[in-house]
């Protein structure tokens, strides 16, 4: 019974969203994921450089 409900829900969602909306949402999610990853890598590199070169030592 649960499988029928999931199938019905999937069909309802596939008919309610157009393909352009789905592709647009996937693209937006990908862009934000990329931005977050790039910012994270830059922060880690700056932190590592500060540790290596003794940033903040007294």
mmCIF file of the N, C-alpha and C atoms, coordinates in Angstrom:
data_MODEL
# 
_entry.id   MODEL 
# 
loop_
_atom_site.group_PDB 
_atom_site.id 
_atom_site.type_symbol 
_atom_site.label_atom_id 
_atom_site.label_alt_id 
_atom_site.label_comp_id 
_atom_site.label_asym_id 
_atom_site.label_entity_id 
_atom_site.label_seq_id 
_atom_site.pdbx_PDB_ins_code 
_atom_site.Cartn_x 
_atom_site.Cartn_y 
_atom_site.Cartn_z 
_atom_site.occupancy 
_atom_site.B_iso_or_equiv 
_atom_site.pdbx_formal_charge 
_atom_site.auth_seq_id 
_atom_site.auth_comp_id 
_atom_site.auth_asym_id 
_atom_site.auth_atom_id 
_atom_site.pdbx_PDB_model_num 
ATOM 1   N N  . UNK A 1 1  ? 0.828  -1.198 0.000   1.00 0.00 ? 1  UNK A N  1 
ATOM 2   C CA . UNK A 1 1  ? 0.000  0.000  0.000   1.00 0.00 ? 1  UNK A CA 1 
ATOM 3   C C  . UNK A 1 1  ? 0.866  1.253  0.000   1.00 0.00 ? 1  UNK A C  1 
ATOM 4   N N  . UNK A 1 2  ? 1.961  1.227  0.803   1.00 0.00 ? 2  UNK A N  1 
ATOM 5   C CA . UNK A 1 2  ? 2.837  2.386  0.895   1.00 0.00 ? 2  UNK A CA 1 
ATOM 6   C C  . UNK A 1 2  ? 3.502  2.665  -0.455  1.00 0.00 ? 2  UNK A C  1 
ATOM 7   N N  . UNK A 1 3  ? 3.840  1.604  -1.195  1.00 0.00 ? 3  UNK A N  1 
ATOM 8   C CA . UNK A 1 3  ? 4.472  1.777  -2.502  1.00 0.00 ? 3  UNK A CA 1 
ATOM 9   C C  . UNK A 1 3  ? 3.514  2.471  -3.468  1.00 0.00 ? 3  UNK A C  1 
ATOM 10  N N  . UNK A 1 4  ? 2.237  2.188  -3.368  1.00 0.00 ? 4  UNK A N  1 
ATOM 11  C CA . UNK A 1 4  ? 1.248  2.828  -4.238  1.00 0.00 ? 4  UNK A CA 1 
ATOM 12  C C  . UNK A 1 4  ? 1.150  4.321  -3.936  1.00 0.00 ? 4  UNK A C  1 
ATOM 13  N N  . UNK A 1 5  ? 1.209  4.657  -2.663  1.00 0.00 ? 5  UNK A N  1 
ATOM 14  C CA . UNK A 1 5  ? 1.135  6.075  -2.283  1.00 0.00 ? 5  UNK A CA 1 
ATOM 15  C C  . UNK A 1 5  ? 2.364  6.823  -2.783  1.00 0.00 ? 5  UNK A C  1 
ATOM 16  N N  . UNK A 1 6  ? 3.544  6.208  -2.657  1.00 0.00 ? 6  UNK A N  1 
ATOM 17  C CA . UNK A 1 6  ? 4.763  6.845  -3.141  1.00 0.00 ? 6  UNK A CA 1 
ATOM 18  C C  . UNK A 1 6  ? 4.736  7.017  -4.652  1.00 0.00 ? 6  UNK A C  1 
ATOM 19  N N  . UNK A 1 7  ? 4.244  6.017  -5.361  1.00 0.00 ? 7  UNK A N  1 
ATOM 20  C CA . UNK A 1 7  ? 4.144  6.103  -6.818  1.00 0.00 ? 7  UNK A CA 1 
ATOM 21  C C  . UNK A 1 7  ? 3.163  7.196  -7.222  1.00 0.00 ? 7  UNK A C  1 
ATOM 22  N N  . UNK A 1 8  ? 2.048  7.285  -6.539  1.00 0.00 ? 8  UNK A N  1 
ATOM 23  C CA . UNK A 1 8  ? 1.060  8.327  -6.824  1.00 0.00 ? 8  UNK A CA 1 
ATOM 24  C C  . UNK A 1 8  ? 1.639  9.713  -6.565  1.00 0.00 ? 8  UNK A C  1 
ATOM 25  N N  . UNK A 1 9  ? 2.366  9.849  -5.473  1.00 0.00 ? 9  UNK A N  1 
ATOM 26  C CA . UNK A 1 9  ? 2.992  11.124 -5.153  1.00 0.00 ? 9  UNK A CA 1 
ATOM 27  C C  . UNK A 1 9  ? 4.036  11.505 -6.197  1.00 0.00 ? 9  UNK A C  1 
ATOM 28  N N  . UNK A 1 10 ? 4.838  10.555 -6.640  1.00 0.00 ? 10 UNK A N  1 
ATOM 29  C CA . UNK A 1 10 ? 5.849  10.814 -7.662  1.00 0.00 ? 10 UNK A CA 1 
ATOM 30  C C  . UNK A 1 10 ? 5.193  11.234 -8.976  1.00 0.00 ? 10 UNK A C  1 
ATOM 31  N N  . UNK A 1 11 ? 4.119  10.583 -9.353  1.00 0.00 ? 11 UNK A N  1 
ATOM 32  C CA . UNK A 1 11 ? 3.409  10.952 -10.580 1.00 0.00 ? 11 UNK A CA 1 
ATOM 33  C C  . UNK A 1 11 ? 2.800  12.346 -10.472 1.00 0.00 ? 11 UNK A C  1 
ATOM 34  N N  . UNK A 1 12 ? 2.220  12.638 -9.326  1.00 0.00 ? 12 UNK A N  1 
ATOM 35  C CA . UNK A 1 12 ? 1.629  13.952 -9.110  1.00 0.00 ? 12 UNK A CA 1 
ATOM 36  C C  . UNK A 1 12 ? 2.688  15.047 -9.210  1.00 0.00 ? 12 UNK A C  1 
ATOM 37  N N  . UNK A 1 13 ? 3.851  14.838 -8.589  1.00 0.00 ? 13 UNK A N  1 
ATOM 38  C CA . UNK A 1 13 ? 4.926  15.820 -8.655  1.00 0.00 ? 13 UNK A CA 1 
ATOM 39  C C  . UNK A 1 13 ? 5.472  15.967 -10.070 1.00 0.00 ? 13 UNK A C  1 
ATOM 40  N N  . UNK A 1 14 ? 5.573  14.860 -10.789 1.00 0.00 ? 14 UNK A N  1 
ATOM 41  C CA . UNK A 1 14 ? 6.116  14.943 -12.151 1.00 0.00 ? 14 UNK A CA 1 
ATOM 42  C C  . UNK A 1 14 ? 5.169  15.686 -13.089 1.00 0.00 ? 14 UNK A C  1 
ATOM 43  N N  . UNK A 1 15 ? 3.879  15.614 -12.838 1.00 0.00 ? 15 UNK A N  1 
ATOM 44  C CA . UNK A 1 15 ? 2.936  16.347 -13.679 1.00 0.00 ? 15 UNK A CA 1 
ATOM 45  C C  . UNK A 1 15 ? 2.798  17.803 -13.249 1.00 0.00 ? 15 UNK A C  1 
ATOM 46  N N  . UNK A 1 16 ? 3.052  18.084 -11.987 1.00 0.00 ? 16 UNK A N  1 
ATOM 47  C CA . UNK A 1 16 ? 2.867  19.458 -11.505 1.00 0.00 ? 16 UNK A CA 1 
ATOM 48  C C  . UNK A 1 16 ? 4.065  20.353 -11.811 1.00 0.00 ? 16 UNK A C  1 
ATOM 49  N N  . UNK A 1 17 ? 5.237  19.779 -11.987 1.00 0.00 ? 17 UNK A N  1 
ATOM 50  C CA . UNK A 1 17 ? 6.428  20.570 -12.307 1.00 0.00 ? 17 UNK A CA 1 
ATOM 51  C C  . UNK A 1 17 ? 6.779  20.384 -13.778 1.00 0.00 ? 17 UNK A C  1 
ATOM 52  N N  . UNK A 1 18 ? 7.086  21.469 -14.431 1.00 0.00 ? 18 UNK A N  1 
ATOM 53  C CA . UNK A 1 18 ? 7.540  21.334 -15.805 1.00 0.00 ? 18 UNK A CA 1 
ATOM 54  C C  . UNK A 1 18 ? 9.017  20.990 -15.797 1.00 0.00 ? 18 UNK A C  1 
ATOM 55  N N  . UNK A 1 19 ? 9.496  20.473 -16.889 1.00 0.00 ? 19 UNK A N  1 
ATOM 56  C CA . UNK A 1 19 ? 10.897 20.058 -16.947 1.00 0.00 ? 19 UNK A CA 1 
ATOM 57  C C  . UNK A 1 19 ? 11.840 21.253 -16.811 1.00 0.00 ? 19 UNK A C  1 
ATOM 58  N N  . UNK A 1 20 ? 11.436 22.403 -17.320 1.00 0.00 ? 20 UNK A N  1 
ATOM 59  C CA . UNK A 1 20 ? 12.285 23.588 -17.208 1.00 0.00 ? 20 UNK A CA 1 
ATOM 60  C C  . UNK A 1 20 ? 12.450 24.015 -15.750 1.00 0.00 ? 20 UNK A C  1 
ATOM 61  N N  . UNK A 1 21 ? 11.401 23.901 -14.971 1.00 0.00 ? 21 UNK A N  1 
ATOM 62  C CA . UNK A 1 21 ? 11.493 24.260 -13.551 1.00 0.00 ? 21 UNK A CA 1 
ATOM 63  C C  . UNK A 1 21 ? 12.431 23.308 -12.825 1.00 0.00 ? 21 UNK A C  1 
ATOM 64  N N  . UNK A 1 22 ? 12.318 22.029 -13.141 1.00 0.00 ? 22 UNK A N  1 
ATOM 65  C CA . UNK A 1 22 ? 13.161 21.032 -12.484 1.00 0.00 ? 22 UNK A CA 1 
ATOM 66  C C  . UNK A 1 22 ? 14.627 21.274 -12.828 1.00 0.00 ? 22 UNK A C  1 
ATOM 67  N N  . UNK A 1 23 ? 14.929 21.486 -14.091 1.00 0.00 ? 23 UNK A N  1 
ATOM 68  C CA . UNK A 1 23 ? 16.304 21.735 -14.526 1.00 0.00 ? 23 UNK A CA 1 
ATOM 69  C C  . UNK A 1 23 ? 16.821 23.022 -13.893 1.00 0.00 ? 23 UNK A C  1 
ATOM 70  N N  . UNK A 1 24 ? 15.998 24.046 -13.832 1.00 0.00 ? 24 UNK A N  1 
ATOM 71  C CA . UNK A 1 24 ? 16.398 25.310 -13.212 1.00 0.00 ? 24 UNK A CA 1 
ATOM 72  C C  . UNK A 1 24 ? 16.715 25.145 -11.737 1.00 0.00 ? 24 UNK A C  1 
ATOM 73  N N  . UNK A 1 25 ? 15.889 24.371 -11.029 1.00 0.00 ? 25 UNK A N  1 
ATOM 74  C CA . UNK A 1 25 ? 16.135 24.127 -9.609  1.00 0.00 ? 25 UNK A CA 1 
ATOM 75  C C  . UNK A 1 25 ? 17.419 23.333 -9.391  1.00 0.00 ? 25 UNK A C  1 
ATOM 76  N N  . UNK A 1 26 ? 17.659 22.349 -10.239 1.00 0.00 ? 26 UNK A N  1 
ATOM 77  C CA . UNK A 1 26 ? 18.890 21.558 -10.131 1.00 0.00 ? 26 UNK A CA 1 
ATOM 78  C C  . UNK A 1 26 ? 20.100 22.450 -10.381 1.00 0.00 ? 26 UNK A C  1 
ATOM 79  N N  . UNK A 1 27 ? 20.013 23.330 -11.370 1.00 0.00 ? 27 UNK A N  1 
ATOM 80  C CA . UNK A 1 27 ? 21.125 24.217 -11.678 1.00 0.00 ? 27 UNK A CA 1 
ATOM 81  C C  . UNK A 1 27 ? 21.396 25.176 -10.524 1.00 0.00 ? 27 UNK A C  1 
ATOM 82  N N  . UNK A 1 28 ? 20.340 25.748 -9.952  1.00 0.00 ? 28 UNK A N  1 
ATOM 83  C CA . UNK A 1 28 ? 20.515 26.670 -8.827  1.00 0.00 ? 28 UNK A CA 1 
ATOM 84  C C  . UNK A 1 28 ? 21.164 25.960 -7.641  1.00 0.00 ? 28 UNK A C  1 
ATOM 85  N N  . UNK A 1 29 ? 20.725 24.740 -7.372  1.00 0.00 ? 29 UNK A N  1 
ATOM 86  C CA . UNK A 1 29 ? 21.313 23.969 -6.277  1.00 0.00 ? 29 UNK A CA 1 
ATOM 87  C C  . UNK A 1 29 ? 22.785 23.697 -6.549  1.00 0.00 ? 29 UNK A C  1 
ATOM 88  N N  . UNK A 1 30 ? 23.121 23.365 -7.782  1.00 0.00 ? 30 UNK A N  1 
ATOM 89  C CA . UNK A 1 30 ? 24.511 23.107 -8.147  1.00 0.00 ? 30 UNK A CA 1 
ATOM 90  C C  . UNK A 1 30 ? 25.375 24.337 -8.009  1.00 0.00 ? 30 UNK A C  1 
ATOM 91  N N  . UNK A 1 31 ? 24.850 25.491 -8.395  1.00 0.00 ? 31 UNK A N  1 
ATOM 92  C CA . UNK A 1 31 ? 25.605 26.732 -8.286  1.00 0.00 ? 31 UNK A CA 1 
ATOM 93  C C  . UNK A 1 31 ? 25.892 27.041 -6.825  1.00 0.00 ? 31 UNK A C  1 
ATOM 94  N N  . UNK A 1 32 ? 24.883 26.936 -5.978  1.00 0.00 ? 32 UNK A N  1 
ATOM 95  C CA . UNK A 1 32 ? 25.090 27.245 -4.558  1.00 0.00 ? 32 UNK A CA 1 
ATOM 96  C C  . UNK A 1 32 ? 26.019 26.240 -3.888  1.00 0.00 ? 32 UNK A C  1 
ATOM 97  N N  . UNK A 1 33 ? 25.938 24.990 -4.292  1.00 0.00 ? 33 UNK A N  1 
ATOM 98  C CA . UNK A 1 33 ? 26.864 23.992 -3.761  1.00 0.00 ? 33 UNK A CA 1 
ATOM 99  C C  . UNK A 1 33 ? 28.295 24.334 -4.151  1.00 0.00 ? 33 UNK A C  1 
ATOM 100 N N  . UNK A 1 34 ? 28.497 24.741 -5.393  1.00 0.00 ? 34 UNK A N  1 
ATOM 101 C CA . UNK A 1 34 ? 29.828 25.145 -5.850  1.00 0.00 ? 34 UNK A CA 1 
ATOM 102 C C  . UNK A 1 34 ? 30.346 26.356 -5.103  1.00 0.00 ? 34 UNK A C  1 
ATOM 103 N N  . UNK A 1 35 ? 29.497 27.342 -4.891  1.00 0.00 ? 35 UNK A N  1 
ATOM 104 C CA . UNK A 1 35 ? 29.907 28.550 -4.168  1.00 0.00 ? 35 UNK A CA 1 
ATOM 105 C C  . UNK A 1 35 ? 30.318 28.200 -2.744  1.00 0.00 ? 35 UNK A C  1 
ATOM 106 N N  . UNK A 1 36 ? 29.524 27.376 -2.078  1.00 0.00 ? 36 UNK A N  1 
ATOM 107 C CA . UNK A 1 36 ? 29.836 26.991 -0.697  1.00 0.00 ? 36 UNK A CA 1 
ATOM 108 C C  . UNK A 1 36 ? 31.141 26.211 -0.645  1.00 0.00 ? 36 UNK A C  1 
ATOM 109 N N  . UNK A 1 37 ? 31.365 25.305 -1.591  1.00 0.00 ? 37 UNK A N  1 
ATOM 110 C CA . UNK A 1 37 ? 32.603 24.538 -1.601  1.00 0.00 ? 37 UNK A CA 1 
ATOM 111 C C  . UNK A 1 37 ? 33.817 25.426 -1.846  1.00 0.00 ? 37 UNK A C  1 
ATOM 112 N N  . UNK A 1 38 ? 33.717 26.368 -2.776  1.00 0.00 ? 38 UNK A N  1 
ATOM 113 C CA . UNK A 1 38 ? 34.841 27.273 -3.059  1.00 0.00 ? 38 UNK A CA 1 
ATOM 114 C C  . UNK A 1 38 ? 35.162 28.124 -1.837  1.00 0.00 ? 38 UNK A C  1 
ATOM 115 N N  . UNK A 1 39 ? 34.146 28.684 -1.198  1.00 0.00 ? 39 UNK A N  1 
ATOM 116 C CA . UNK A 1 39 ? 34.370 29.489 0.002   1.00 0.00 ? 39 UNK A CA 1 
ATOM 117 C C  . UNK A 1 39 ? 35.008 28.628 1.094   1.00 0.00 ? 39 UNK A C  1 
ATOM 118 N N  . UNK A 1 40 ? 34.540 27.410 1.253   1.00 0.00 ? 40 UNK A N  1 
ATOM 119 C CA . UNK A 1 40 ? 35.116 26.505 2.247   1.00 0.00 ? 40 UNK A CA 1 
ATOM 120 C C  . UNK A 1 40 ? 36.578 26.200 1.987   1.00 0.00 ? 40 UNK A C  1 
ATOM 121 N N  . UNK A 1 41 ? 36.929 25.948 0.737   1.00 0.00 ? 41 UNK A N  1 
ATOM 122 C CA . UNK A 1 41 ? 38.327 25.663 0.385   1.00 0.00 ? 41 UNK A CA 1 
ATOM 123 C C  . UNK A 1 41 ? 39.203 26.881 0.639   1.00 0.00 ? 41 UNK A C  1 
ATOM 124 N N  . UNK A 1 42 ? 38.728 28.073 0.284   1.00 0.00 ? 42 UNK A N  1 
ATOM 125 C CA . UNK A 1 42 ? 39.503 29.295 0.517   1.00 0.00 ? 42 UNK A CA 1 
ATOM 126 C C  . UNK A 1 42 ? 39.731 29.505 2.011   1.00 0.00 ? 42 UNK A C  1 
ATOM 127 N N  . UNK A 1 43 ? 38.716 29.279 2.826   1.00 0.00 ? 43 UNK A N  1 
ATOM 128 C CA . UNK A 1 43 ? 38.859 29.435 4.278   1.00 0.00 ? 43 UNK A CA 1 
ATOM 129 C C  . UNK A 1 43 ? 39.873 28.439 4.829   1.00 0.00 ? 43 UNK A C  1 
ATOM 130 N N  . UNK A 1 44 ? 39.824 27.203 4.371   1.00 0.00 ? 44 UNK A N  1 
ATOM 131 C CA . UNK A 1 44 ? 40.769 26.187 4.846   1.00 0.00 ? 44 UNK A CA 1 
ATOM 132 C C  . UNK A 1 44 ? 42.192 26.544 4.432   1.00 0.00 ? 44 UNK A C  1 
ATOM 133 N N  . UNK A 1 45 ? 42.395 27.011 3.207   1.00 0.00 ? 45 UNK A N  1 
ATOM 134 C CA . UNK A 1 45 ? 43.733 27.395 2.744   1.00 0.00 ? 45 UNK A CA 1 
ATOM 135 C C  . UNK A 1 45 ? 44.268 28.560 3.569   1.00 0.00 ? 45 UNK A C  1 
ATOM 136 N N  . UNK A 1 46 ? 43.452 29.566 3.822   1.00 0.00 ? 46 UNK A N  1 
ATOM 137 C CA . UNK A 1 46 ? 43.894 30.708 4.634   1.00 0.00 ? 46 UNK A CA 1 
ATOM 138 C C  . UNK A 1 46 ? 44.236 30.241 6.046   1.00 0.00 ? 46 UNK A C  1 
ATOM 139 N N  . UNK A 1 47 ? 43.417 29.376 6.612   1.00 0.00 ? 47 UNK A N  1 
ATOM 140 C CA . UNK A 1 47 ? 43.687 28.857 7.956   1.00 0.00 ? 47 UNK A CA 1 
ATOM 141 C C  . UNK A 1 47 ? 44.994 28.077 7.990   1.00 0.00 ? 47 UNK A C  1 
ATOM 142 N N  . UNK A 1 48 ? 45.232 27.229 6.979   1.00 0.00 ? 48 UNK A N  1 
ATOM 143 C CA . UNK A 1 48 ? 46.475 26.459 6.928   1.00 0.00 ? 48 UNK A CA 1 
ATOM 144 C C  . UNK A 1 48 ? 47.684 27.373 6.778   1.00 0.00 ? 48 UNK A C  1 
ATOM 145 N N  . UNK A 1 49 ? 47.586 28.386 5.927   1.00 0.00 ? 49 UNK A N  1 
ATOM 146 C CA . UNK A 1 49 ? 48.699 29.318 5.757   1.00 0.00 ? 49 UNK A CA 1 
ATOM 147 C C  . UNK A 1 49 ? 48.979 30.076 7.045   1.00 0.00 ? 49 UNK A C  1 
ATOM 148 N N  . UNK A 1 50 ? 47.946 30.448 7.765   1.00 0.00 ? 50 UNK A N  1 
ATOM 149 C CA . UNK A 1 50 ? 48.134 31.142 9.036   1.00 0.00 ? 50 UNK A CA 1 
ATOM 150 C C  . UNK A 1 50 ? 48.813 30.214 10.047  1.00 0.00 ? 50 UNK A C  1 
ATOM 151 N N  . UNK A 1 51 ? 48.462 28.937 10.045  1.00 0.00 ? 51 UNK A N  1 
ATOM 152 C CA . UNK A 1 51 ? 49.101 27.986 10.970  1.00 0.00 ? 51 UNK A CA 1 
ATOM 153 C C  . UNK A 1 51 ? 50.563 27.759 10.598  1.00 0.00 ? 51 UNK A C  1 
ATOM 154 N N  . UNK A 1 52 ? 50.852 27.640 9.297   1.00 0.00 ? 52 UNK A N  1 
ATOM 155 C CA . UNK A 1 52 ? 52.209 27.354 8.846   1.00 0.00 ? 52 UNK A CA 1 
ATOM 156 C C  . UNK A 1 52 ? 53.138 28.543 9.100   1.00 0.00 ? 52 UNK A C  1 
ATOM 157 N N  . UNK A 1 53 ? 52.671 29.735 8.796   1.00 0.00 ? 53 UNK A N  1 
ATOM 158 C CA . UNK A 1 53 ? 53.512 30.914 8.916   1.00 0.00 ? 53 UNK A CA 1 
ATOM 159 C C  . UNK A 1 53 ? 53.360 31.624 10.262  1.00 0.00 ? 53 UNK A C  1 
ATOM 160 N N  . UNK A 1 54 ? 52.713 31.002 11.200  1.00 0.00 ? 54 UNK A N  1 
ATOM 161 C CA . UNK A 1 54 ? 52.663 31.502 12.568  1.00 0.00 ? 54 UNK A CA 1 
ATOM 162 C C  . UNK A 1 54 ? 51.799 32.710 12.772  1.00 0.00 ? 54 UNK A C  1 
ATOM 163 N N  . UNK A 1 55 ? 50.725 32.812 12.086  1.00 0.00 ? 55 UNK A N  1 
ATOM 164 C CA . UNK A 1 55 ? 49.819 33.941 12.266  1.00 0.00 ? 55 UNK A CA 1 
ATOM 165 C C  . UNK A 1 55 ? 49.200 33.941 13.661  1.00 0.00 ? 55 UNK A C  1 
ATOM 166 N N  . UNK A 1 56 ? 49.257 35.050 14.358  1.00 0.00 ? 56 UNK A N  1 
ATOM 167 C CA . UNK A 1 56 ? 48.636 35.159 15.651  1.00 0.00 ? 56 UNK A CA 1 
ATOM 168 C C  . UNK A 1 56 ? 49.514 34.764 16.816  1.00 0.00 ? 56 UNK A C  1 
ATOM 169 N N  . UNK A 1 57 ? 50.805 34.461 16.593  1.00 0.00 ? 57 UNK A N  1 
ATOM 170 C CA . UNK A 1 57 ? 51.703 34.135 17.710  1.00 0.00 ? 57 UNK A CA 1 
ATOM 171 C C  . UNK A 1 57 ? 52.038 35.395 18.482  1.00 0.00 ? 57 UNK A C  1 
ATOM 172 N N  . UNK A 1 58 ? 52.200 35.228 19.784  1.00 0.00 ? 58 UNK A N  1 
ATOM 173 C CA . UNK A 1 58 ? 52.538 36.396 20.620  1.00 0.00 ? 58 UNK A CA 1 
ATOM 174 C C  . UNK A 1 58 ? 53.946 36.324 21.091  1.00 0.00 ? 58 UNK A C  1 
# 
